[in-house]
Amino acid sequence: MIFTGGNPLGLIGGFMAEILNFGSINVDFFADIQRIPLPGETLESKKFRMGFGGKGANQAVAASRLATTSNVEMIGRVGNDYFGQLLLENFRKNNITSSSITVGGEEHSGAAIILIDPKAENYILPIYGANLLLGKEEVQRASDCLKSAKVLMIQQEVPIEASLEVAKEASSLGVIVIHDPSPIKKSASVLFPYTTFILPNQIEAEGISGVKVVDIATAELATSKMKEAGANSVILKLGENGCYADCEGIRGHFLAPKVNAVNTAGAGDVFAGALSVAISEGMGISDSIDFANNAAALSVTKDGIQESMPTRVELDRWRY
């Protein structure tokens, strides 16, 4: 069945959404660990909590909290279960239009188990569920919404074939397409001709380019390899070291603010959501990257994923 509690065609207060996210929606289960358990070992965790996630949903929430002039629409799929209803309510609480989200039949809502070690590094086990069934129905809804969009965000936690159809139409309409190539899939290069910006992290960049990224020189080489493979503009995320960008004639290393990290999970999604907002508001490339770097840095100073995502007021106060 289709959830019909929202407005048709992405309307919020009579306005069409300028930022669309075609992607995954999950419920997240977090546990703090001292180390990864050995095979057959039971290792106690002292802290557990539940939150909302999925790379698509995370990026939509990040964008919605940071946007001042753009509305955000989520296009995806959840299960017809308890968690699905919680996920839809979470979108409403974050001022994200959810009328284009399908509520499925027998499949379960997407989920992820996230382990966090003492260094704030995270280990993620996704169980995608309903996300894997995105197809013609959701593609058609995306097509309806793209007519007024400025930016489309896509990732790789839903079928690439569906994302490809949406990216093709977005590209033909002149919509900016931001592609987060996570998790790594060999077929992801088919999206390159229809993607304006690709945002890999170091591991994803290595998977795409074959270059192990360990410093700025290797980041530059990996970026060059990705462009040779057909990528238009590349922003290679380097964690606490910011990012390396080769975008529309702007090339170089962009530093990130130094912070005390509490939890790095979701920082890349904040970067993508912030970049979409900056671009939709007409910022230049350099300013957009700086805006995204700052938003991601601020997010890791708090625990949780969506819970840690800053509002525009928080970010502006922190930056200035």
Secondary structure, DSSP 8 states (H G I E B T S, - for coil): -B--SS-GGGEETTEE-SEEEE---EEEEEEE-SS---TT-----S-EEEEEE-HHHHHHHHHHHH-SS--EEEE-EE-SSHHHHHHHHHHHHTTEE-TT-EE-SSS--EEEEEEE-TTS-EEEEEE-GGGGG--HHHHHHHHHHHTT-SEEEE-SSS-HHHHHHHHHHHHHTT-EEEE---S--GGGGGGGGG-SEE---HHHHHHHHS----SHHHHHHHHHHHHHTT-SEEEEE-GGG-EEEEETTEEEEE-------S--TTHHHHHHHHHHHHHHTT--HHHHHHHHHHHHHHHTTSSSSGGG---HHHHHHHH-
